[in-house]
Amino acid sequence: MHVLMMALYAAIAATVLAAVEPGAETTRERVIHGLKTFGYFLGIGLLLSWILYPVPW
C-alpha cells in the first residue's frame, strides 16, 4: 500500500512540475520532463527505503 501511495504522489507531483516547467516549449518536452521526474521520485524513494530498511530505529 505504501508503494502505491508513493507512486500516486509521484504521479501528481510530476504532472504539476511538468505543467509549470518554464524551459519546456512543446508538449513532448513537458511529457518527457514529467516522466523523468516520476522516475526520479520512485527511484530515489525505493533506493532510500532499501538503504534504510536494515537500520534499527
CYANA upper distance limits for C-alpha pairs under 8 A (distance plus 0.5 A):
  1 MET  CA      5 MET  CA      6.83
  2 HIS  CA      6 MET  CA      6.66
  3 VAL  CA      7 ALA  CA      6.59
  4 LEU  CA      8 LEU  CA      6.66
  5 MET  CA      9 TYR  CA      6.67
  6 MET  CA     10 ALA  CA      6.57
  6 MET  CA     42 LEU  CA      7.76
  6 MET  CA     45 GLY  CA      8.41
  7 ALA  CA     11 ALA  CA      6.57
  7 ALA  CA     42 LEU  CA      7.05
  8 LEU  CA     12 ILE  CA      6.77
  9 TYR  CA     13 ALA  CA      6.50
 10 ALA  CA     14 ALA  CA      6.35
 10 ALA  CA     37 THR  CA      8.38
 10 ALA  CA     38 PHE  CA      5.90
 10 ALA  CA     41 PHE  CA      6.22
 10 ALA  CA     42 LEU  CA      7.27
 11 ALA  CA     15 THR  CA      6.57
 11 ALA  CA     38 PHE  CA      6.40
 12 ILE  CA     16 VAL  CA      6.84
 13 ALA  CA     17 LEU  CA      6.56
 13 ALA  CA     38 PHE  CA      8.30
 14 ALA  CA     18 ALA  CA      6.40
 14 ALA  CA     34 GLY  CA      5.43
 14 ALA  CA     35 LEU  CA      7.66
 14 ALA  CA     37 THR  CA      5.92
 14 ALA  CA     38 PHE  CA      5.83
 15 THR  CA     19 ALA  CA      6.64
 15 THR  CA     34 GLY  CA      6.34
 16 VAL  CA     20 VAL  CA      6.89
 17 LEU  CA     21 GLU  CA      6.52
 17 LEU  CA     34 GLY  CA      7.41
 18 ALA  CA     30 ARG  CA      5.65
 18 ALA  CA     31 VAL  CA      7.31
 18 ALA  CA     33 HIS  CA      6.34
 18 ALA  CA     34 GLY  CA      5.29
 19 ALA  CA     30 ARG  CA      7.19
 21 GLU  CA     30 ARG  CA      7.58
 24 ALA  CA     29 GLU  CA      5.90
 24 ALA  CA     30 ARG  CA      6.19
 25 GLU  CA     29 GLU  CA      7.33
 25 GLU  CA     30 ARG  CA      8.21
 26 THR  CA     30 ARG  CA      7.05
 27 THR  CA     31 VAL  CA      6.69
 28 ARG  CA     32 ILE  CA      6.72
 29 GLU  CA     33 HIS  CA      6.59
 30 ARG  CA     34 GLY  CA      6.56
 31 VAL  CA     35 LEU  CA      6.65
 32 ILE  CA     36 LYS  CA      6.66
 33 HIS  CA     37 THR  CA      6.62
 34 GLY  CA     38 PHE  CA      6.59
 35 LEU  CA     39 GLY  CA      6.66
 36 LYS  CA     40 TYR  CA      6.63
 37 THR  CA     41 PHE  CA      6.67
 38 PHE  CA     42 LEU  CA      6.82
 39 GLY  CA     43 GLY  CA      6.27
 40 TYR  CA     44 ILE  CA      6.34
 41 PHE  CA     45 GLY  CA      6.55
 42 LEU  CA     46 LEU  CA      6.54
 43 GLY  CA     47 LEU  CA      6.50
 44 ILE  CA     48 LEU  CA      6.52
 45 GLY  CA     49 SER  CA      6.68
 46 LEU  CA     50 TRP  CA      6.59
 47 LEU  CA     51 ILE  CA      6.72
 48 LEU  CA     52 LEU  CA      6.45
 49 SER  CA     53 TYR  CA      6.26
